[in-house]
Amino acid sequence: MKKEAKELKEWLVNYIKNRDILLKQIDSISEKSKEWDVVVKTKSGEERYYIVRPELDDFDKIAEKLDDQTITLVVLNKKKNLDILIQNWGKTTHNPKFCIIFVNPKSELEKKWIVFPHTHEKVTEKAALERGLKALFQTVDPVG
């Protein structure tokens, strides 16, 4: 695994654990799944799947996985990744439980921004989509 991917995965696992400090819903976190980079099992039996990609070069493969499961895609906050998301926006909006986290662990501003494409599609005018995503992108220092 490349250094960027390893660091992004470590950031994600820490993020998941920190979010659960008060709720204490997590039963287990696995990094050994063949299909997913991280799998979280909750005490209620729900499974949450995470895909970690520093760069979205394989977006079509990722889009194939977007069924009705709870799936989070974690990517570096790179302009290239934002452009790929905008180009492929229509492939991301059908699953209400799918979200994308754009991350820069070394950012001086916010460390992350999150978008739920299904919800975003419903509340945003199509003409303002790109401008809105770029505004969110700018809340975190870009990587590279």
C-alpha positions as CSV (number, residue, x, y, z in Angstrom):
1,M,0.0,0.0,0.0
2,K,1.3,3.4,-0.9
3,K,2.3,5.9,1.8
4,E,-0.6,8.3,1.0
5,A,-3.2,5.5,1.1
6,K,-1.8,4.2,4.4
7,E,-1.8,7.6,6.0
8,L,-5.4,8.2,4.7
9,K,-6.5,4.9,6.1
10,E,-4.9,5.7,9.5
11,W,-6.7,9.1,9.5
12,L,-10.0,7.4,8.7
13,V,-9.7,4.8,11.5
14,N,-8.9,7.5,14.0
15,Y,-11.8,9.6,12.7
16,I,-14.2,6.7,13.1
17,K,-13.0,5.9,16.6
18,N,-13.2,9.6,17.7
19,R,-16.7,9.9,16.3
20,D,-17.7,6.9,18.4
21,I,-16.3,8.1,21.7
22,L,-19.7,9.3,23.0
23,L,-22.1,7.0,21.1
24,K,-20.2,3.8,21.7
25,Q,-21.9,2.1,18.8
26,I,-19.0,0.3,17.2
27,D,-18.5,-3.4,17.8
28,S,-15.5,-3.9,15.6
29,I,-13.3,-2.2,12.9
30,S,-11.7,-4.4,10.3
31,E,-9.0,-3.5,7.8
32,K,-8.7,-7.0,6.4
33,S,-11.7,-7.2,4.0
34,K,-11.0,-8.3,0.4
35,E,-13.6,-5.9,-1.0
36,W,-13.4,-2.9,1.3
37,D,-10.6,-1.0,2.8
38,V,-12.3,-0.7,6.2
39,V,-15.4,-2.4,7.6
40,V,-17.2,-1.2,10.7
41,K,-19.7,-3.4,12.5
42,T,-22.0,-1.7,15.0
43,K,-23.5,-3.3,18.1
44,S,-26.9,-3.1,16.3
45,G,-25.6,-5.4,13.6
46,E,-25.2,-2.7,10.9
47,E,-22.1,-2.8,8.7
48,R,-20.5,0.3,7.2
49,Y,-18.1,0.0,4.3
50,Y,-15.2,2.4,3.6
51,I,-13.2,2.8,0.4
52,V,-9.9,4.7,0.7
53,R,-8.4,6.2,-2.4
54,P,-5.9,9.0,-2.4
55,E,-6.8,9.5,-6.1
56,L,-10.0,8.6,-7.9
57,D,-8.4,7.0,-10.9
58,D,-10.7,4.0,-10.6
59,F,-14.0,5.8,-10.2
60,D,-15.9,3.5,-12.5
61,K,-15.0,0.5,-10.3
62,I,-16.0,2.4,-7.2
63,A,-19.3,3.4,-8.8
64,E,-20.2,-0.3,-9.4
65,K,-20.2,-0.9,-5.7
66,L,-22.7,1.9,-4.9
67,D,-25.7,-0.2,-4.1
68,D,-27.9,0.4,-1.0
69,Q,-25.3,-0.3,1.6
70,T,-23.8,2.3,3.9
71,I,-20.6,3.3,1.9
72,T,-18.1,6.1,2.5
73,L,-15.5,7.0,0.0
74,V,-12.5,8.7,1.5
75,V,-10.2,10.7,-0.8
76,L,-7.5,13.3,-0.6
77,N,-8.7,16.9,-1.1
78,K,-7.2,17.2,-4.5
79,K,-8.5,19.3,-7.4
80,K,-8.3,16.3,-9.7
81,N,-10.5,14.3,-7.3
82,L,-13.1,17.1,-7.2
83,D,-13.1,17.3,-11.0
84,I,-13.6,13.5,-11.3
85,L,-16.5,13.7,-8.9
86,I,-18.1,16.5,-10.8
87,Q,-17.7,14.6,-14.1
88,N,-19.2,11.5,-12.6
89,W,-21.8,13.1,-10.4
90,G,-24.7,11.2,-11.9
91,K,-23.2,7.9,-10.9
92,T,-23.2,8.9,-7.2
93,T,-26.7,10.2,-6.5
94,H,-28.8,7.0,-6.3
95,N,-27.6,5.7,-2.9
96,P,-28.9,7.8,0.0
97,K,-26.3,6.1,2.3
98,F,-23.3,7.0,0.2
99,C,-21.0,9.8,1.2
100,I,-17.6,11.1,0.2
101,I,-15.1,12.6,2.6
102,F,-12.4,14.9,1.1
103,V,-9.5,15.0,3.5
104,N,-6.3,16.8,4.1
105,P,-4.9,15.7,7.5
106,K,-2.2,18.4,7.3
107,S,-4.6,21.3,6.5
108,E,-4.3,24.5,8.4
109,L,-8.1,25.1,7.9
110,E,-10.6,22.3,8.3
111,K,-9.3,18.8,7.8
112,K,-12.2,17.4,5.9
113,W,-15.4,18.2,4.0
114,I,-18.2,15.7,3.5
115,V,-20.9,15.5,0.8
116,F,-23.8,13.1,0.5
117,P,-24.5,13.2,-3.3
118,H,-28.1,11.8,-3.0
119,T,-29.1,14.6,-0.6
120,H,-27.0,17.3,-2.3
121,E,-28.7,16.5,-5.6
122,K,-32.1,17.1,-4.0
123,V,-31.3,20.4,-2.4
124,T,-29.0,22.0,-4.9
125,E,-29.9,23.5,-8.2
126,K,-28.1,21.8,-11.1
127,A,-26.7,25.1,-12.3
128,A,-25.1,25.7,-8.9
129,L,-23.7,22.2,-8.3
130,E,-20.1,22.8,-9.5
131,R,-19.9,26.2,-7.8
132,G,-21.2,24.7,-4.5
133,L,-18.8,21.7,-4.6
134,K,-15.9,24.1,-5.3
135,A,-16.9,26.2,-2.4
136,L,-16.8,23.2,-0.1
137,F,-13.5,22.1,-1.6
138,Q,-12.0,25.5,-0.6
139,T,-12.8,25.0,3.1
140,V,-9.9,22.5,3.3
141,D,-6.4,23.2,2.1
142,P,-5.9,21.3,-1.2
143,V,-3.3,18.5,-1.2
144,G,-0.5,18.8,-3.7
